[in-house]
Amino acid sequence: MHWLLTESAIVDGADALISQVPGLLVSGACDCGCPSVDFFVEGLSATAMIVAEADGRSPEDAPVGVLLWARAGRLSGLEVYDLSDATTTSLPRPAALHPAFTISAP
């Protein structure tokens, strides 16, 4: 998640969320078998927003997308989704990811 927040953030100030990473607790997992998880956010009920997005390959060599979610200024979930018919069951390594959106200066 550190890599997502520093290398592929899509909102200003996402790096301020890095301090939360060591204290995250997984509160649930996706029912489909993918490696997506939700984090415990101390009962906050605000709408979640995407703070970082990346594409890459899973350890199974399947193309995947990765979204890091935050809710009310707290990290709330990590979503990993397949970009093909392959089935991903493992989290991709940061070295296998690249930012989904690259903004270049005009």
PyRosetta script that sets phi, psi and omega in degrees:
from pyrosetta import init, pose_from_sequence

init()
pose = pose_from_sequence("MHWLLTESAIVDGADALISQVPGLLVSGACDCGCPSVDFFVEGLSATAMIVAEADGRSPEDAPVGVLLWARAGRLSGLEVYDLSDATTTSLPRPAALHPAFTISAP")
pose.set_psi(1, -31.5)
pose.set_omega(1, 177.1)
pose.set_phi(2, -55.9)
pose.set_psi(2, -46.4)
pose.set_omega(2, -180.0)
pose.set_phi(3, -60.8)
pose.set_psi(3, -45.4)
pose.set_omega(3, 179.8)
pose.set_phi(4, -57.6)
pose.set_psi(4, -43.5)
pose.set_omega(4, -176.9)
pose.set_phi(5, -72.4)
pose.set_psi(5, -28.4)
pose.set_omega(5, -178.7)
pose.set_phi(6, -96.8)
pose.set_psi(6, -28.0)
pose.set_omega(6, -173.7)
pose.set_phi(7, -110.0)
pose.set_psi(7, -20.8)
pose.set_omega(7, -176.1)
pose.set_phi(8, -136.4)
pose.set_psi(8, 25.0)
pose.set_omega(8, 177.5)
pose.set_phi(9, -63.8)
pose.set_psi(9, 143.6)
pose.set_omega(9, 179.3)
pose.set_phi(10, -116.1)
pose.set_psi(10, 4.5)
pose.set_omega(10, 175.6)
pose.set_phi(11, -129.3)
pose.set_psi(11, 146.9)
pose.set_omega(11, 176.4)
pose.set_phi(12, -64.8)
pose.set_psi(12, 140.9)
pose.set_omega(12, 176.0)
pose.set_phi(13, 83.9)
pose.set_psi(13, 5.1)
pose.set_omega(13, -179.4)
pose.set_phi(14, -61.6)
pose.set_psi(14, -29.6)
pose.set_omega(14, 180.0)
pose.set_phi(15, -63.7)
pose.set_psi(15, -18.9)
pose.set_omega(15, 177.0)
pose.set_phi(16, -68.3)
pose.set_psi(16, -15.5)
pose.set_omega(16, 179.9)
pose.set_phi(17, -83.0)
pose.set_psi(17, -10.6)
pose.set_omega(17, -177.4)
pose.set_phi(18, -55.7)
pose.set_psi(18, -37.1)
pose.set_omega(18, -177.2)
pose.set_phi(19, -63.6)
pose.set_psi(19, -18.2)
pose.set_omega(19, 179.7)
pose.set_phi(20, -80.9)
pose.set_psi(20, -21.6)
pose.set_omega(20, -172.2)
pose.set_phi(21, -55.6)
pose.set_psi(21, -47.9)
pose.set_omega(21, -178.1)
pose.set_phi(22, -61.9)
pose.set_psi(22, -26.2)
pose.set_omega(22, -176.7)
pose.set_phi(23, -98.0)
pose.set_psi(23, 6.4)
pose.set_omega(23, -178.3)
pose.set_phi(24, -68.5)
pose.set_psi(24, 140.2)
pose.set_omega(24, 174.0)
pose.set_phi(25, -121.1)
pose.set_psi(25, 132.2)
pose.set_omega(25, 178.1)
pose.set_phi(26, -74.2)
pose.set_psi(26, 127.1)
pose.set_omega(26, -178.9)
pose.set_phi(27, -106.5)
pose.set_psi(27, -11.6)
pose.set_omega(27, -179.8)
pose.set_phi(28, -175.9)
pose.set_psi(28, 161.4)
pose.set_omega(28, 178.9)
pose.set_phi(29, -128.7)
pose.set_psi(29, 159.0)
pose.set_omega(29, 179.6)
pose.set_phi(30, -67.1)
pose.set_psi(30, 142.2)
pose.set_omega(30, -179.6)
pose.set_phi(31, -74.3)
pose.set_psi(31, -15.7)
pose.set_omega(31, -174.7)
pose.set_phi(32, -81.2)
pose.set_psi(32, -9.7)
pose.set_omega(32, -179.7)
pose.set_phi(33, 98.9)
pose.set_psi(33, -5.6)
pose.set_omega(33, 176.6)
pose.set_phi(34, -72.2)
pose.set_psi(34, 166.7)
pose.set_omega(34, -176.8)
pose.set_phi(35, -84.2)
pose.set_psi(35, 17.2)
pose.set_omega(35, 178.6)
pose.set_phi(36, -69.8)
pose.set_psi(36, 141.5)
pose.set_omega(36, -179.7)
pose.set_phi(37, -137.6)
pose.set_psi(37, 156.9)
pose.set_omega(37, 172.0)
pose.set_phi(38, -107.8)
pose.set_psi(38, 149.2)
pose.set_omega(38, 180.0)
pose.set_phi(39, -108.0)
pose.set_psi(39, 149.7)
pose.set_omega(39, 174.2)
pose.set_phi(40, -68.2)
pose.set_psi(40, 128.6)
pose.set_omega(40, -175.5)
pose.set_phi(41, -123.6)
pose.set_psi(41, 28.4)
pose.set_omega(41, 175.9)
pose.set_phi(42, 53.4)
pose.set_psi(42, 43.4)
pose.set_omega(42, 173.0)
pose.set_phi(43, 75.9)
pose.set_psi(43, 6.6)
pose.set_omega(43, 179.7)
pose.set_phi(44, -70.1)
pose.set_psi(44, 138.5)
pose.set_omega(44, -175.7)
pose.set_phi(45, -117.7)
pose.set_psi(45, 16.1)
pose.set_omega(45, 179.2)
pose.set_phi(46, -67.1)
pose.set_psi(46, 158.3)
pose.set_omega(46, 178.0)
pose.set_phi(47, -67.0)
pose.set_psi(47, 134.8)
pose.set_omega(47, 180.0)
pose.set_phi(48, -78.4)
pose.set_psi(48, 152.7)
pose.set_omega(48, 176.3)
pose.set_phi(49, -135.4)
pose.set_psi(49, 153.1)
pose.set_omega(49, 178.1)
pose.set_phi(50, -78.3)
pose.set_psi(50, 129.1)
pose.set_omega(50, 179.2)
pose.set_phi(51, -111.4)
pose.set_psi(51, -17.4)
pose.set_omega(51, 177.0)
pose.set_phi(52, -152.0)
pose.set_psi(52, 148.5)
pose.set_omega(52, -179.2)
pose.set_phi(53, -144.1)
pose.set_psi(53, 134.4)
pose.set_omega(53, 180.0)
pose.set_phi(54, -142.0)
pose.set_psi(54, 161.0)
pose.set_omega(54, 172.2)
pose.set_phi(55, -124.6)
pose.set_psi(55, 158.7)
pose.set_omega(55, 177.6)
pose.set_phi(56, 172.3)
pose.set_psi(56, -149.3)
pose.set_omega(56, -177.6)
pose.set_phi(57, -129.8)
pose.set_psi(57, 141.3)
pose.set_omega(57, 177.7)
pose.set_phi(58, -80.4)
pose.set_psi(58, 168.9)
pose.set_omega(58, 174.6)
pose.set_phi(59, -58.9)
pose.set_psi(59, -22.6)
pose.set_omega(59, 176.2)
pose.set_phi(60, -82.2)
pose.set_psi(60, 3.8)
pose.set_omega(60, -179.0)
pose.set_phi(61, 68.4)
pose.set_psi(61, 26.4)
pose.set_omega(61, 176.0)
pose.set_phi(62, -94.4)
pose.set_psi(62, 142.5)
pose.set_omega(62, 175.6)
pose.set_phi(63, -69.9)
pose.set_psi(63, 132.1)
pose.set_omega(63, -177.9)
pose.set_phi(64, -134.8)
pose.set_psi(64, 159.1)
pose.set_omega(64, 169.2)
pose.set_phi(65, -113.3)
pose.set_psi(65, 150.4)
pose.set_omega(65, -179.4)
pose.set_phi(66, -132.3)
pose.set_psi(66, 129.3)
pose.set_omega(66, 176.1)
pose.set_phi(67, -121.9)
pose.set_psi(67, 134.7)
pose.set_omega(67, 173.3)
pose.set_phi(68, -110.0)
pose.set_psi(68, 124.3)
pose.set_omega(68, -174.3)
pose.set_phi(69, -106.2)
pose.set_psi(69, 149.6)
pose.set_omega(69, 173.5)
pose.set_phi(70, -134.6)
pose.set_psi(70, 150.9)
pose.set_omega(70, 179.5)
pose.set_phi(71, -135.1)
pose.set_psi(71, 122.4)
pose.set_omega(71, 178.6)
pose.set_phi(72, 50.8)
pose.set_psi(72, 45.0)
pose.set_omega(72, 177.4)
pose.set_phi(73, 76.6)
pose.set_psi(73, 11.7)
pose.set_omega(73, 179.7)
pose.set_phi(74, -125.3)
pose.set_psi(74, 136.7)
pose.set_omega(74, 175.5)
pose.set_phi(75, -59.7)
pose.set_psi(75, 133.1)
pose.set_omega(75, -174.6)
pose.set_phi(76, -127.4)
pose.set_psi(76, -14.0)
pose.set_omega(76, 179.3)
pose.set_phi(77, -173.8)
pose.set_psi(77, 155.8)
pose.set_omega(77, 175.3)
pose.set_phi(78, -126.0)
pose.set_psi(78, 116.6)
pose.set_omega(78, -177.9)
pose.set_phi(79, -109.3)
pose.set_psi(79, 128.1)
pose.set_omega(79, 175.6)
pose.set_phi(80, -120.4)
pose.set_psi(80, 124.3)
pose.set_omega(80, -177.1)
pose.set_phi(81, -132.4)
pose.set_psi(81, 147.0)
pose.set_omega(81, -179.2)
pose.set_phi(82, -74.4)
pose.set_psi(82, 141.9)
pose.set_omega(82, 176.1)
pose.set_phi(83, -107.9)
pose.set_psi(83, 14.0)
pose.set_omega(83, 177.7)
pose.set_phi(84, -150.2)
pose.set_psi(84, -169.7)
pose.set_omega(84, 177.5)
pose.set_phi(85, -79.4)
pose.set_psi(85, -6.3)
pose.set_omega(85, 179.3)
pose.set_phi(86, -67.6)
pose.set_psi(86, 158.7)
pose.set_omega(86, 178.7)
pose.set_phi(87, -109.9)
pose.set_psi(87, 124.0)
pose.set_omega(87, 179.4)
pose.set_phi(88, -101.2)
pose.set_psi(88, 129.2)
pose.set_omega(88, 178.1)
pose.set_phi(89, -123.4)
pose.set_psi(89, -0.4)
pose.set_omega(89, -178.0)
pose.set_phi(90, -125.5)
pose.set_psi(90, 151.8)
pose.set_omega(90, 176.7)
pose.set_phi(91, -72.9)
pose.set_psi(91, 136.2)
pose.set_omega(91, 176.4)
pose.set_phi(92, -70.6)
pose.set_psi(92, 150.3)
pose.set_omega(92, 176.3)
pose.set_phi(93, -81.0)
pose.set_psi(93, 146.7)
pose.set_omega(93, 179.7)
pose.set_phi(94, -53.2)
pose.set_psi(94, -35.9)
pose.set_omega(94, -179.3)
pose.set_phi(95, -65.8)
pose.set_psi(95, -17.7)
pose.set_omega(95, -179.8)
pose.set_phi(96, -95.3)
pose.set_psi(96, 7.4)
pose.set_omega(96, -177.6)
pose.set_phi(97, -113.6)
pose.set_psi(97, 158.9)
pose.set_omega(97, 171.3)
pose.set_phi(98, -144.6)
pose.set_psi(98, 151.2)
pose.set_omega(98, 179.9)
pose.set_phi(99, -56.1)
pose.set_psi(99, 138.0)
pose.set_omega(99, -179.6)
pose.set_phi(100, -70.8)
pose.set_psi(100, -33.4)
pose.set_omega(100, -179.1)
pose.set_phi(101, -122.6)
pose.set_psi(101, 124.9)
pose.set_omega(101, 176.3)
pose.set_phi(102, -113.1)
pose.set_psi(102, 118.4)
pose.set_omega(102, 179.9)
pose.set_phi(103, -98.7)
pose.set_psi(103, 123.8)
pose.set_omega(103, 179.2)
pose.set_phi(104, -111.9)
pose.set_psi(104, 150.7)
pose.set_omega(104, 179.5)
pose.set_phi(105, -70.6)
pose.set_psi(105, 145.0)
pose.set_omega(105, 179.2)
pose.set_phi(106, -67.9)
pose.dump_pdb("model.pdb")
